[in-house]
Amino acid sequence: PEFRLPKHMLEADIRNIENAGVRIVTNTRIGKNISFDELRAGYRAVFVAAGAHRSRALGVPGEDAAGVLEAMQLLKAVNLDQKVAVGRRVGIIGGGNAAVDAARVARRIESCEEVILLYRRTRAEMPAFEEEVEAAIEEGIEMRFLAAPSKILSESGKLAGIECIRMELGDPDRSGRRRPVPIEDSGFTIPLDTLLVAIGEAPDVSFLGEDHEIELLGGERIAASATTCATSLDGVFAGGDVVT
C-alpha cells in the first residue's frame, strides 16, 4: 500500500536498478508472451523470483458468494487506482501482513465505516509485523482473536455475514505455535458487506509449463539450494517466496 511504500520511493529504487544497467521488460507474462524454455534458451542463467500471490481458500461453505474477495484482489485494485466498492462493514480473515494491509486499506475507503479482523489465534501468535498491528488498532480496526470462520452467510448469492466459532489454544503445531481448537457451542455471527480472505498465499508456478524438469516441493514451491539458490535444472536459480 501507498502508506507503507510511497510510489515515489519505489520509483527511485527502480530508477537506481535501471541506472545500474538492468533492462526491465514489462507487460510480458512468462508462459503466455514467451515460454519459460524460450527464456532459458536466450540466457546463460535464469533467476526465478515469482513470489507467492495465489491466495488460499477458506474451505468453508458459501465462500463463493459475491462479496467474498481475496485480500490480494483489493490490494491490487487500490494500487492500480481502481474504484473499489466494499460497503459499510468489512471483515478480514487472517493474521499476517497481507491481512493487516488489507484491513488498513479498507479502512481508508470512503464508504467503509467498520473493519473487523478475525484471527484464530491470539495477538501474540500473529505473524504480521508488530508495528503494523499497532498502527491498525490505532486507526480503529477491531481485532477479534481466537475466532475462526465456519460458514459464509448470503442472501440471493450475495454476502450477508459470516458465522464464526470461538477457539482456544492447544498443543503446538509444526510451526511451533499453539494449535487453535474449536470450542463447542460457541458460534456467533457478524453481518458484513465485504469479506477479505488473507489466510496465506502460495506460489503459482504454472508459467514453468507442463513438461518442466524443475523439482517442486509440495507441488507448488521450487526446490532450491539454501546456499547457491540453484534448482534441479542447470542454469536455473530461484529464491524468495516461490522457494520458502
LOGULUM-925716 format. One record per residue: residue in one letter; x, y, z of N, C-alpha, C in turn; residue number from 1. Coordinates in nm, 2 decimals. Layout:
REM residues N
  rest    n.px    n.py    n.pz   ca.px   ca.py   ca.pz    c.px    c.py    c.pz   nr
     A       X       Y       Z       X       Y       Z       X       Y       Z  NUM
...
REM end
This chain:
REM residues 244
  rest    n.px    n.py    n.pz   ca.px   ca.py   ca.pz    c.px    c.py    c.pz   nr
     P    0.08   -0.12    0.00    0.00    0.00    0.00    0.09    0.13    0.00    1
     E    0.03    0.23   -0.05    0.10    0.36   -0.06    0.15    0.41    0.07    2
     F    0.07    0.39    0.18    0.11    0.44    0.31    0.23    0.36    0.37    3
     R    0.26    0.24    0.32    0.37    0.16    0.36    0.49    0.18    0.27    4
     L    0.46    0.19    0.14    0.57    0.21    0.04    0.53    0.32   -0.06    5
     P    0.56    0.44   -0.03    0.52    0.55   -0.12    0.57    0.53   -0.26    6
     K    0.49    0.55   -0.36    0.52    0.52   -0.50    0.65    0.60   -0.55    7
     H    0.67    0.72   -0.50    0.79    0.79   -0.55    0.91    0.73   -0.49    8
     M    0.91    0.66   -0.38    1.02    0.59   -0.32    1.05    0.47   -0.41    9
     L    0.94    0.39   -0.44    0.96    0.28   -0.52    1.01    0.31   -0.66   10
     E    0.96    0.42   -0.72    1.01    0.47   -0.85    1.16    0.50   -0.84   11
     A    1.21    0.56   -0.73    1.35    0.59   -0.72    1.43    0.46   -0.72   12
     D    1.38    0.36   -0.65    1.45    0.23   -0.64    1.46    0.17   -0.78   13
     I    1.35    0.18   -0.86    1.35    0.12   -0.99    1.45    0.19   -1.08   14
     R    1.45    0.33   -1.07    1.55    0.41   -1.15    1.69    0.37   -1.12   15
     N    1.72    0.34   -0.99    1.86    0.30   -0.95    1.90    0.17   -1.01   16
     I    1.80    0.08   -1.02    1.83   -0.05   -1.09    1.85   -0.03   -1.24   17
     E    1.77    0.05   -1.30    1.79    0.08   -1.44    1.92    0.15   -1.47   18
     N    1.96    0.24   -1.38    2.09    0.32   -1.40    2.21    0.23   -1.38   19
     A    2.19    0.11   -1.31    2.30    0.02   -1.29    2.32   -0.07   -1.42   20
     G    2.23   -0.05   -1.52    2.24   -0.13   -1.64    2.14   -0.24   -1.66   21
     V    2.05   -0.25   -1.57    1.95   -0.36   -1.58    1.84   -0.31   -1.68   22
     R    1.80   -0.40   -1.77    1.69   -0.37   -1.86    1.56   -0.44   -1.81   23
     I    1.46   -0.36   -1.79    1.33   -0.41   -1.73    1.23   -0.42   -1.84   24
     V    1.18   -0.54   -1.86    1.08   -0.57   -1.97    0.94   -0.59   -1.90   25
     T    0.85   -0.50   -1.92    0.72   -0.50   -1.86    0.61   -0.56   -1.96   26
     N    0.49   -0.58   -1.91    0.38   -0.63   -1.99    0.42   -0.76   -2.06   27
     T    0.49   -0.85   -1.99    0.54   -0.97   -2.05    0.52   -1.08   -1.96   28
     R    0.42   -1.17   -1.99    0.39   -1.28   -1.90    0.46   -1.41   -1.94   29
     I    0.55   -1.47   -1.86    0.62   -1.59   -1.89    0.51   -1.70   -1.89   30
     G    0.52   -1.78   -2.00    0.42   -1.89   -2.02    0.31   -1.85   -2.11   31
     K    0.30   -1.71   -2.14    0.20   -1.66   -2.23    0.27   -1.59   -2.35   32
     N    0.33   -1.48   -2.32    0.40   -1.40   -2.42    0.53   -1.47   -2.46   33
     I    0.59   -1.54   -2.37    0.71   -1.61   -2.40    0.72   -1.73   -2.31   34
     S    0.76   -1.85   -2.36    0.76   -1.97   -2.28    0.89   -1.96   -2.19   35
     F    0.88   -2.04   -2.08    1.00   -2.05   -1.99    1.12   -2.11   -2.06   36
     D    1.09   -2.21   -2.15    1.20   -2.27   -2.23    1.27   -2.17   -2.32   37
     E    1.19   -2.08   -2.38    1.24   -1.98   -2.47    1.33   -1.88   -2.39   38
     L    1.28   -1.85   -2.27    1.36   -1.76   -2.19    1.50   -1.82   -2.15   39
     R    1.49   -1.95   -2.12    1.62   -2.02   -2.08    1.71   -2.03   -2.20   40
     A    1.66   -2.05   -2.32    1.74   -2.06   -2.44    1.81   -1.93   -2.47   41
     G    1.76   -1.81   -2.43    1.82   -1.69   -2.46    1.92   -1.63   -2.36   42
     Y    1.93   -1.70   -2.25    2.02   -1.65   -2.14    2.10   -1.76   -2.08   43
     R    2.22   -1.73   -2.03    2.30   -1.83   -1.96    2.24   -1.88   -1.83   44
     A    2.17   -1.79   -1.76    2.11   -1.82   -1.64    1.98   -1.75   -1.62   45
     V    1.89   -1.81   -1.55    1.76   -1.75   -1.52    1.74   -1.76   -1.37   46
     F    1.70   -1.65   -1.31    1.67   -1.65   -1.16    1.52   -1.63   -1.15   47
     V    1.45   -1.72   -1.08    1.31   -1.72   -1.06    1.28   -1.66   -0.93   48
     A    1.21   -1.54   -0.93    1.17   -1.48   -0.80    1.02   -1.43   -0.81   49
     A    0.94   -1.53   -0.84    0.80   -1.50   -0.88    0.71   -1.48   -0.76   50
     G    0.76   -1.50   -0.64    0.68   -1.47   -0.52    0.57   -1.57   -0.50   51
     A    0.48   -1.53   -0.41    0.36   -1.62   -0.38    0.24   -1.53   -0.37   52
     H    0.16   -1.53   -0.48    0.05   -1.44   -0.49   -0.09   -1.51   -0.51   53
     R   -0.09   -1.64   -0.50   -0.22   -1.71   -0.52   -0.27   -1.74   -0.38   54
     S   -0.39   -1.67   -0.35   -0.45   -1.68   -0.22   -0.51   -1.82   -0.19   55
     R   -0.50   -1.86   -0.07   -0.56   -1.99   -0.03   -0.70   -1.97    0.01   56
     A   -0.78   -2.07   -0.02   -0.93   -2.06    0.00   -0.96   -2.10    0.15   57
     L   -1.07   -2.05    0.20   -1.11   -2.07    0.34   -1.15   -2.22    0.36   58
     G   -1.21   -2.28    0.26   -1.26   -2.41    0.28   -1.38   -2.43    0.36   59
     V   -1.47   -2.32    0.36   -1.59   -2.33    0.44   -1.71   -2.31    0.34   60
     P   -1.83   -2.36    0.38   -1.95   -2.34    0.29   -1.98   -2.20    0.26   61
     G   -2.02   -2.17    0.14   -2.06   -2.04    0.10   -1.96   -1.94    0.06   62
     E   -1.83   -1.98    0.05   -1.73   -1.88    0.02   -1.73   -1.83   -0.12   63
     D   -1.81   -1.89   -0.21   -1.82   -1.84   -0.34   -1.92   -1.73   -0.36   64
     A   -1.98   -1.68   -0.25   -2.08   -1.57   -0.25   -2.01   -1.44   -0.30   65
     A   -2.09   -1.36   -0.37   -2.04   -1.23   -0.42   -2.02   -1.14   -0.30   66
     G   -1.90   -1.08   -0.30   -1.86   -1.00   -0.18   -1.75   -1.06   -0.10   67
     V   -1.72   -1.19   -0.13   -1.60   -1.26   -0.07   -1.49   -1.24   -0.17   68
     L   -1.38   -1.17   -0.12   -1.27   -1.15   -0.21   -1.14   -1.19   -0.15   69
     E   -1.04   -1.22   -0.24   -0.91   -1.24   -0.19   -0.85   -1.10   -0.15   70
     A   -0.78   -1.10   -0.04   -0.72   -0.97    0.00   -0.63   -0.91   -0.11   71
     M   -0.56   -1.00   -0.18   -0.47   -0.95   -0.29   -0.55   -0.88   -0.40   72
     Q   -0.68   -0.92   -0.42   -0.76   -0.85   -0.52   -0.78   -0.71   -0.48   73
     L   -0.81   -0.68   -0.35   -0.83   -0.55   -0.31   -0.71   -0.47   -0.31   74
     L   -0.60   -0.53   -0.26   -0.47   -0.45   -0.26   -0.42   -0.42   -0.40   75
     K   -0.44   -0.51   -0.50   -0.40   -0.48   -0.63   -0.49   -0.37   -0.70   76
     A   -0.62   -0.38   -0.68   -0.71   -0.28   -0.73   -0.68   -0.14   -0.68   77
     V   -0.66   -0.13   -0.55   -0.64    0.00   -0.49   -0.50    0.06   -0.54   78
     N   -0.40   -0.03   -0.56   -0.27    0.02   -0.60   -0.28    0.06   -0.75   79
     L   -0.37    0.01   -0.83   -0.39    0.05   -0.97   -0.49    0.16   -0.98   80
     D   -0.52    0.22   -0.87   -0.62    0.34   -0.86   -0.75    0.30   -0.92   81
     Q   -0.80    0.18   -0.90   -0.93    0.14   -0.95   -1.03    0.17   -0.84   82
     K   -1.15    0.20   -0.88   -1.26    0.23   -0.78   -1.31    0.10   -0.72   83
     V   -1.31    0.09   -0.59   -1.35   -0.04   -0.52   -1.46   -0.01   -0.42   84
     A   -1.57   -0.09   -0.44   -1.69   -0.07   -0.35   -1.68   -0.19   -0.25   85
     V   -1.67   -0.15   -0.12   -1.67   -0.26   -0.02   -1.79   -0.25    0.08   86
     G   -1.87   -0.14    0.07   -1.98   -0.13    0.16   -1.93   -0.07    0.30   87
     R   -2.03   -0.07    0.39   -2.00   -0.01    0.52   -1.92   -0.10    0.62   88
     R   -1.94   -0.23    0.61   -1.88   -0.32    0.71   -1.79   -0.42    0.64   89
     V   -1.66   -0.42    0.67   -1.57   -0.51    0.60   -1.50   -0.60    0.71   90
     G   -1.50   -0.73    0.67   -1.43   -0.83    0.76   -1.31   -0.88    0.69   91
     I   -1.20   -0.92    0.77   -1.08   -0.98    0.71   -1.05   -1.10    0.79   92
     I   -1.02   -1.21    0.72   -0.98   -1.33    0.79   -0.83   -1.35    0.77   93
     G   -0.75   -1.36    0.88   -0.61   -1.38    0.87   -0.53   -1.30    0.97   94
     G   -0.40   -1.33    0.99   -0.32   -1.26    1.09   -0.19   -1.22    1.04   95
     G   -0.16   -1.23    0.91   -0.03   -1.19    0.85   -0.03   -1.05    0.80   96
     N    0.08   -1.01    0.73    0.09   -0.88    0.68   -0.01   -0.85    0.57   97
     A   -0.05   -0.95    0.49   -0.15   -0.92    0.39   -0.28   -0.89    0.45   98
     A   -0.32   -0.96    0.56   -0.44   -0.93    0.63   -0.45   -0.79    0.69   99
     V   -0.34   -0.75    0.75   -0.33   -0.62    0.81   -0.33   -0.51    0.71  100
     D   -0.25   -0.54    0.60   -0.25   -0.44    0.49   -0.39   -0.42    0.43  101
     A   -0.46   -0.53    0.41   -0.60   -0.52    0.36   -0.69   -0.45    0.45  102
     A   -0.68   -0.47    0.58   -0.76   -0.41    0.68   -0.74   -0.26    0.68  103
     R   -0.61   -0.22    0.67   -0.58   -0.07    0.67   -0.62    0.00    0.54  104
     V   -0.61   -0.08    0.43   -0.65   -0.02    0.30   -0.80    0.00    0.30  105
     A   -0.87   -0.11    0.35   -1.02   -0.10    0.35   -1.07    0.02    0.44  106
     R   -1.00    0.04    0.55   -1.04    0.15    0.64   -1.03    0.28    0.57  107
     R   -0.94    0.29    0.47   -0.92    0.42    0.40   -1.02    0.44    0.29  108
     I   -1.10    0.34    0.26   -1.20    0.36    0.15   -1.32    0.43    0.21  109
     E   -1.37    0.53    0.13   -1.46    0.63    0.18   -1.59    0.57    0.24  110
     S   -1.65    0.46    0.17   -1.77    0.41    0.21   -1.76    0.32    0.34  111
     C   -1.64    0.28    0.37   -1.62    0.19    0.48   -1.63    0.26    0.62  112
     E   -1.71    0.20    0.71   -1.73    0.26    0.84   -1.67    0.17    0.95  113
     E   -1.67    0.04    0.92   -1.62   -0.05    1.03   -1.54   -0.16    0.97  114
     V   -1.42   -0.19    1.03   -1.34   -0.30    0.98   -1.31   -0.39    1.10  115
     I   -1.33   -0.52    1.07   -1.31   -0.62    1.18   -1.22   -0.73    1.13  116
     L   -1.11   -0.75    1.20   -1.01   -0.85    1.16   -1.03   -0.97    1.25  117
     L   -1.05   -1.09    1.19   -1.06   -1.21    1.27   -0.94   -1.30    1.26  118
     Y   -0.89   -1.34    1.37   -0.77   -1.43    1.37   -0.79   -1.54    1.47  119
     R   -0.76   -1.66    1.43   -0.79   -1.78    1.50   -0.70   -1.81    1.62  120
     R   -0.59   -1.73    1.63   -0.50   -1.74    1.75   -0.51   -1.61    1.83  121
     T   -0.41   -1.59    1.91   -0.41   -1.46    1.99   -0.31   -1.36    1.92  122
     R   -0.31   -1.24    1.97   -0.22   -1.14    1.91   -0.08   -1.18    1.92  123
     A   -0.04   -1.25    2.02    0.10   -1.29    2.04    0.14   -1.39    1.93  124
     E    0.05   -1.46    1.87    0.09   -1.55    1.76    0.08   -1.49    1.62  125
     M    0.03   -1.37    1.61    0.01   -1.31    1.47    0.15   -1.30    1.40  126
     P    0.16   -1.35    1.28    0.29   -1.33    1.21    0.31   -1.19    1.15  127
     A    0.21   -1.11    1.15    0.22   -0.97    1.10    0.32   -0.89    1.18  128
     F    0.39   -0.79    1.12    0.48   -0.70    1.19    0.40   -0.63    1.31  129
     E    0.46   -0.63    1.42    0.40   -0.57    1.54    0.36   -0.43    1.52  130
     E    0.45   -0.35    1.45    0.42   -0.21    1.43    0.30   -0.19    1.34  131
     E    0.28   -0.29    1.25    0.16   -0.28    1.16    0.03   -0.31    1.23  132
     V    0.04   -0.41    1.32   -0.08   -0.44    1.40   -0.11   -0.32    1.49  133
     E   -0.01   -0.26    1.55   -0.03   -0.15    1.64   -0.10   -0.03    1.56  134
     A   -0.05   -0.01    1.44   -0.10    0.10    1.36   -0.25    0.08    1.32  135
     A   -0.28   -0.05    1.29   -0.41   -0.09    1.25   -0.51   -0.06    1.37  136
     I   -0.47   -0.10    1.49   -0.55   -0.07    1.61   -0.57    0.08    1.63  137
     E   -0.46    0.15    1.61   -0.47    0.30    1.63   -0.57    0.36    1.53  138
     E   -0.58    0.30    1.41   -0.67    0.35    1.30   -0.81    0.31    1.32  139
     G   -0.84    0.23    1.43   -0.98    0.20    1.46   -1.02    0.06    1.41  140
     I   -0.93   -0.02    1.37   -0.96   -0.15    1.32   -0.98   -0.25    1.44  141
     E   -1.10   -0.31    1.44   -1.13   -0.40    1.56   -1.06   -0.54    1.53  142
     M   -0.99   -0.59    1.63   -0.93   -0.72    1.63   -1.01   -0.82    1.71  143
     R   -1.05   -0.93    1.65   -1.12   -1.03    1.73   -1.04   -1.16    1.72  144
     F   -0.97   -1.19    1.83   -0.88   -1.30    1.84   -0.96   -1.43    1.88  145
     L   -0.89   -1.54    1.86   -0.94   -1.68    1.89   -1.08   -1.70    1.83  146
     A   -1.09   -1.66    1.70   -1.22   -1.68    1.63   -1.19   -1.72    1.49  147
     A   -1.27   -1.82    1.44   -1.24   -1.87    1.30   -1.38   -1.89    1.23  148
     P   -1.37   -1.86    1.10   -1.50   -1.88    1.02   -1.54   -2.02    1.00  149
     S   -1.67   -2.04    1.01   -1.73   -2.18    0.99   -1.82   -2.18    0.87  150
     K   -1.88   -2.07    0.84   -1.98   -2.06    0.73   -1.99   -1.92    0.68  151
     I   -2.01   -1.90    0.55   -2.04   -1.77    0.49   -2.19   -1.76    0.47  152
     L   -2.25   -1.65    0.52   -2.39   -1.63    0.51   -2.42   -1.54    0.39  153
     S   -2.52   -1.58    0.31   -2.55   -1.50    0.19   -2.70   -1.49    0.17  154
     E   -2.74   -1.39    0.10   -2.88   -1.37    0.06   -2.88   -1.34   -0.09  155
     S   -2.95   -1.43   -0.16   -2.96   -1.42   -0.31   -2.82   -1.42   -0.37  156
     G   -2.73   -1.50   -0.31   -2.60   -1.52   -0.37   -2.50   -1.41   -0.33  157
     K   -2.55   -1.31   -0.25   -2.46   -1.20   -0.21   -2.42   -1.21   -0.06  158
     L   -2.30   -1.19   -0.02   -2.26   -1.19    0.11   -2.35   -1.11    0.21  159
     A   -2.39   -1.18    0.32   -2.47   -1.11    0.42   -2.39   -1.10    0.55  160
     G   -2.31   -1.20    0.57   -2.23   -1.20    0.70   -2.15   -1.33    0.71  161
     I   -2.09   -1.35    0.83   -2.01   -1.47    0.85   -2.04   -1.53    0.98  162
     E   -2.05   -1.67    0.98   -2.07   -1.74    1.10   -1.93   -1.79    1.15  163
     C   -1.90   -1.76    1.28   -1.77   -1.80    1.33   -1.79   -1.89    1.46  164
     I   -1.68   -1.94    1.50   -1.67   -2.02    1.62   -1.55   -1.98    1.70  165
     R   -1.57   -1.97    1.83   -1.46   -1.93    1.92   -1.36   -2.05    1.93  166
     M   -1.23   -2.01    1.95   -1.12   -2.11    1.96   -1.05   -2.10    2.09  167
     E   -0.98   -2.20    2.13   -0.88   -2.20    2.24   -0.75   -2.26    2.19  168
     L   -0.64   -2.23    2.25   -0.51   -2.28    2.21   -0.48   -2.41    2.27  169
     G   -0.44   -2.51    2.19   -0.40   -2.64    2.23   -0.25   -2.66    2.23  170
     D   -0.21   -2.78    2.19   -0.06   -2.81    2.18    0.00   -2.74    2.06  171
     P    0.13   -2.72    2.06    0.20   -2.65    1.95    0.19   -2.74    1.82  172
     D    0.18   -2.67    1.70    0.18   -2.75    1.57    0.32   -2.74    1.51  173
     R    0.33   -2.77    1.38    0.46   -2.78    1.32    0.53   -2.64    1.31  174
     S    0.45   -2.54    1.32    0.51   -2.40    1.32    0.57   -2.36    1.45  175
     G    0.54   -2.44    1.56    0.58   -2.41    1.69    0.48   -2.32    1.77  176
     R    0.37   -2.28    1.70    0.27   -2.20    1.76    0.16   -2.30    1.81  177
     R    0.09   -2.26    1.92   -0.01   -2.35    1.97   -0.13   -2.36    1.88  178
     R   -0.18   -2.48    1.86   -0.28   -2.51    1.76   -0.42   -2.46    1.81  179
     P   -0.49   -2.38    1.73   -0.63   -2.34    1.77   -0.73   -2.46    1.77  180
     V   -0.80   -2.47    1.87   -0.90   -2.58    1.89   -1.04   -2.52    1.90  181
     P   -1.14   -2.56    1.82   -1.28   -2.51    1.83   -1.34   -2.54    1.97  182
     I   -1.41   -2.44    2.02   -1.49   -2.46    2.14   -1.64   -2.49    2.11  183
     E   -1.69   -2.60    2.16   -1.82   -2.64    2.12   -1.93   -2.54    2.16  184
     D   -2.03   -2.52    2.08   -2.14   -2.44    2.11   -2.10   -2.29    2.14  185
     S   -2.00   -2.24    2.06   -1.95   -2.11    2.09   -1.97   -2.02    1.96  186
     G   -2.06   -2.06    1.87   -2.08   -1.99    1.75   -2.14   -1.85    1.76  187
     F   -2.10   -1.76    1.67   -2.16   -1.63    1.67   -2.15   -1.58    1.53  188
     T   -2.23   -1.48    1.49   -2.24   -1.43    1.36   -2.20   -1.28    1.35  189
     I   -2.15   -1.23    1.24   -2.11   -1.09    1.22   -2.17   -1.05    1.08  190
     P   -2.25   -0.95    1.08   -2.30   -0.90    0.95   -2.19   -0.83    0.87  191
     L   -2.18   -0.85    0.74   -2.07   -0.79    0.66   -2.12   -0.76    0.52  192
     D   -2.06   -0.66    0.46   -2.08   -0.62    0.32   -1.98   -0.68    0.23  193
     T   -1.85   -0.69    0.29   -1.74   -0.75    0.21   -1.66   -0.83    0.31  194
     L   -1.61   -0.95    0.26   -1.52   -1.03    0.34   -1.39   -1.05    0.26  195
     L   -1.27   -1.01    0.32   -1.14   -1.03    0.25   -1.07   -1.15    0.32  196
     V   -1.03   -1.24    0.23   -0.96   -1.36    0.28   -0.81   -1.35    0.26  197
     A   -0.74   -1.36    0.37   -0.59   -1.35    0.37   -0.53   -1.45    0.47  198
     I   -0.55   -1.58    0.44   -0.50   -1.68    0.53   -0.38   -1.75    0.48  199
     G   -0.31   -1.68    0.39   -0.19   -1.73    0.33   -0.19   -1.73    0.18  200
     E   -0.07   -1.72    0.13   -0.05   -1.72   -0.02    0.04   -1.83   -0.06  201
     A    0.02   -1.88   -0.18    0.10   -1.99   -0.24    0.16   -1.95   -0.37  202
     P    0.27   -2.00   -0.41    0.32   -1.97   -0.55    0.23   -2.03   -0.66  203
     D    0.24   -1.96   -0.77    0.18   -2.01   -0.89    0.29   -2.04   -0.99  204
     V    0.32   -2.17   -1.01    0.44   -2.20   -1.10    0.39   -2.25   -1.23  205
     S    0.27   -2.22   -1.27    0.22   -2.27   -1.40    0.30   -2.21   -1.52  206
     F    0.37   -2.10   -1.50    0.45   -2.04   -1.60    0.56   -2.13   -1.65  207
     L    0.60   -2.23   -1.56    0.71   -2.32   -1.60    0.67   -2.41   -1.71  208
     G    0.54   -2.43   -1.74    0.49   -2.52   -1.84    0.47   -2.66   -1.78  209
     E    0.40   -2.74   -1.85    0.36   -2.88   -1.80    0.48   -2.97   -1.80  210
     D    0.57   -2.96   -1.90    0.68   -3.06   -1.91    0.82   -3.01   -1.85  211
     H    0.81   -2.92   -1.76    0.93   -2.87   -1.70    1.00   -2.98   -1.61  212
     E    1.13   -2.96   -1.59    1.21   -3.06   -1.52    1.26   -3.01   -1.38  213
     I    1.20   -2.90   -1.34    1.24   -2.84   -1.21    1.17   -2.91   -1.09  214
     E    1.25   -2.95   -0.99    1.19   -3.02   -0.88    1.10   -2.92   -0.79  215
     L    0.98   -2.97   -0.76    0.89   -2.89   -0.68    0.87   -2.95   -0.54  216
     L    0.85   -2.87   -0.44    0.82   -2.92   -0.31    0.67   -2.90   -0.28  217
     G    0.59   -3.00   -0.25    0.45   -2.99   -0.22    0.38   -2.95   -0.35  218
     G    0.44   -2.97   -0.47    0.37   -2.94   -0.59    0.36   -2.79   -0.63  219
     E    0.42   -2.71   -0.54    0.40   -2.56   -0.57    0.52   -2.48   -0.54  220
     R    0.61   -2.52   -0.45    0.73   -2.45   -0.42    0.85   -2.50   -0.50  221
     I    0.94   -2.41   -0.55    1.05   -2.46   -0.62    1.16   -2.50   -0.53  222
     A    1.22   -2.62   -0.54    1.33   -2.67   -0.46    1.45   -2.60   -0.50  223
     A    1.52   -2.53   -0.41    1.65   -2.46   -0.44    1.74   -2.47   -0.33  224
     S    1.87   -2.47   -0.36    1.98   -2.47   -0.26    1.97   -2.35   -0.17  225
     A    1.98   -2.36   -0.04    1.98   -2.25    0.05    2.11   -2.17    0.04  226
     T    2.22   -2.22   -0.01    2.34   -2.15   -0.02    2.37   -2.09   -0.16  227
     T    2.33   -2.17   -0.27    2.36   -2.12   -0.40    2.23   -2.08   -0.48  228
     C    2.11   -2.11   -0.43    1.99   -2.08   -0.50    1.97   -2.17   -0.62  229
     A    2.06   -2.26   -0.65    2.04   -2.35   -0.77    1.93   -2.44   -0.75  230
     T    1.86   -2.46   -0.86    1.75   -2.56   -0.87    1.80   -2.69   -0.93  231
     S    1.71   -2.78   -0.95    1.75   -2.91   -1.01    1.78   -2.90   -1.16  232
     L    1.76   -2.78   -1.22    1.78   -2.76   -1.37    1.90   -2.67   -1.39  233
     D    1.99   -2.71   -1.46    2.12   -2.64   -1.49    2.08   -2.50   -1.54  234
     G    2.15   -2.40   -1.47    2.13   -2.26   -1.52    2.00   -2.19   -1.46  235
     V    1.93   -2.26   -1.39    1.80   -2.20   -1.33    1.82   -2.19   -1.18  236
     F    1.80   -2.07   -1.13    1.81   -2.04   -0.99    1.68   -1.99   -0.94  237
     A    1.66   -1.99   -0.81    1.53   -1.94   -0.75    1.55   -1.90   -0.61  238
     G    1.47   -1.80   -0.57    1.47   -1.75   -0.43    1.35   -1.68   -0.39  239
     G    1.34   -1.64   -0.27    1.22   -1.57   -0.22    1.10   -1.66   -0.19  240
     D    0.98   -1.60   -0.19    0.86   -1.67   -0.15    0.83   -1.79   -0.24  241
     V    0.87   -1.79   -0.37    0.85   -1.90   -0.45    0.92   -2.03   -0.40  242
     V    1.02   -2.01   -0.32    1.10   -2.12   -0.26    1.06   -2.14   -0.12  243
     T    1.04   -2.04   -0.04    1.02   -2.05    0.10    0.87   -2.07    0.14  244
REM end
